[in-house]
Amino acid sequence: PQRTLRPTRIKPPPLGGNGCRGKNHERLQSEGFHVIYTDGSAEILPSVGGIAGYGVYSECGLSISALLPTDQRQTINTAELFATIRALGSTESTKIAVSTDSSYVYGGASGSARRWKIRGWKNSQGVVVYV
């Protein structure tokens, strides 16, 4: 079956809490979506050997945190993408709602990626998009 991905901007659950019970979260769950929260972080000035990591959480017991390899230049966008990729790979659900605070991930999932693919993975200026 084809997977349905819905990028969302719903507030993540509070630390130590029993999960988020907001209206958007409940609506998505009632529609059969597995709601997963993601976040990535990196040093402000990215460099090779810099520190970056990510976290993934869902109420279904999923809790992942990891550091990214330090032999490559890591950015906040890289960490956010790693979190999202890890979230998508962590479930076999066909309906997934990924909650992110990343404009880069949200924009890519909700439109930019489709346009980049049509343009041969180039932006509107014709420059190759590295994702």
Number of C-alpha atoms within 10 A of each C-alpha: 5 6 11 12 16 17 19 20 16 18 15 20 17 9 7 6 7 9 15 17 12 12 10 14 23 14 12 17 15 10 10 14 20 21 24 26 25 26 23 25 20 21 13 11 10 15 15 12 13 18 18 23 22 23 21 25 21 20 14 10 7 13 14 15 15 14 14 20 14 13 10 12 16 23 22 21 18 21 23 26 21 21 28 24 13 17 24 19 10 14 13 10 14 14 19 22 23 26 25 24 17 17 12 16 21 18 12 17 16 14 10 16 18 12 14 17 12 10 13 12 18 16 16 11 6 11 10 13 13 7 9
